[in-house]
């Protein structure tokens, strides 16, 4: 029997989601505050004194990080977290400690704090699309109800505070059939819903972007204006200057100083980046393991010979994370969310992503309608890099992209099989197979039947099959003689192995008591799989041979060209020895 040997936790990065500034009551100095997301860990806030370039890092009471951060009169920081608890934390700046924590039931994300004229703070949520009031005297959160009249809107993501004591707060409710809700904090009720989503703002006017073009409203009364305002009416979204005239913001692993004369200075965030989980990993031919950090658009490497760990700067723009990471011909090919970026990196050359030299972003699909490479990336039957993408927010559907590893050109195909997102892309060496998921960006689960379909390298659909209503599709393996698909029904708590011919004709469907969490095909006859908390060898007849036990189920398996076997447990890489 083999065992799992810990090699290391190579991913260490920042993922800055929010910022504010404070006049620190401890020393009276003006400082920059960043909220940092630590995937798979507990998030932090980072307080930086730009004059001394010194920082302090404080761990949150719970949750991975925070989109929402608000300075309340230089006394408290109000921090709205994601992505597990939907927590709101109150941090006392003078005492440097958290004095209140409250989880919002049913919510995973807190978004966009604003301070209103009643002295309280308000924020939005996901997936309940609620408006939350936070009483700053009692340090207590209260739900004011779902902000949208369209329950398919899951996000109340952006808020605008009231102007001149009007008491009217605007809540941007998105992603499906977006509308702007107007809440009167003194009447304690929603008084208006406007079709569209929040656009540009000024102190007096807000823009609502709808299907028929923009409309404009008075921020004090929310009466619609008869004429469009001048373009210079609206504020530019940029950081406000400190007393010294400088502006500060964070990007990737750095923060920047914008001087009044137009010069810009790049500085490293002056605290230690936390250990973070990885989305996926892969082995190369030079003896390294490459990992894609789960949030923050960085990658890392672990040298199997020396144990050296390296972490990159941000590999592309647009925010998000790298999903797909594959080595081919000495280059690292990546696909990332949220811009739908296709990226190529040569580790033997200097790193310069700022100028899009190395790594180089060769194509983004977000403008084509596809943002999230959820199905990750594989080497297809033609030796090129194949990836499955979800459609942009608020849209069902998917696309398959291909990076030509000889020319680095990208082509893509919008799936005609069903308006469903790809869950996995896999191959038998002849065709590319795609399984689907009911999940989509910012939408409720699709009610369509789930598909497995096969396409050739010219994107022609060759075969297609559906699974019964109520069943979803987990990891799949394309052996030489048959396709094995893990299918499950959550309502019935039932898990099956469906086997199909290469032409997707059903051969058998067997109930199993072991859930399949991950699979790596070794050759046309065998695979390594994770069933519950154990690794097994499995063949196309579903016969298994135990390899070793694990601490918990894992979702990523990789093998080096020499045949060394590795598993990824969130932040930790293990070798099976």
Secondary structure, DSSP 8 states (H G I E B T S, - for coil): ---EEEEE---B---EEEEEEEE-TTT--EEEEEEE--TTS--EEEEEETTTTEEEEEE-SSSSEEEEEEEETTTEEEEEEESSS-EEEEEETTTTEEEEEEE-TT-SEEEEEEE-TTS-EEEEEESS-EEEEEETTTTEEEEEEE--SSTT--EEEEEE--STT--EEEEEEESSS-EEEEEETTTTEEEEEEESEEEEE-SSEEEEEETTEEEEEETTT--B-SS---GGGS--------TTS-EEEEETTEEEEE-TTS-EEEEE-SS---B--EEEEEE-TTSEEEEEESSSS-EEEEETTT--EEE----SSSSSEEEEEEEETTEEEEEEETTTEEEEEETTS--BTTTTSBSEEEEE-GGGTEEE-TT-EEE-TTSSEEEEEEE-TT---EEEEEE-TTT--EEEEE--S-S-EEEEEEE-SSSEEEEEES--TTS----S--EEEEE-TT--EEEEEE--TT-EEEEEEE-SS-EEEEEEETTTTEEEEEEE-TT--EEEEEEESS-EEEEEE-SSSEEEEEETTEEEEEETT--EEEEEE-SS---EEEE-TT--EEEEETTEEEEE-
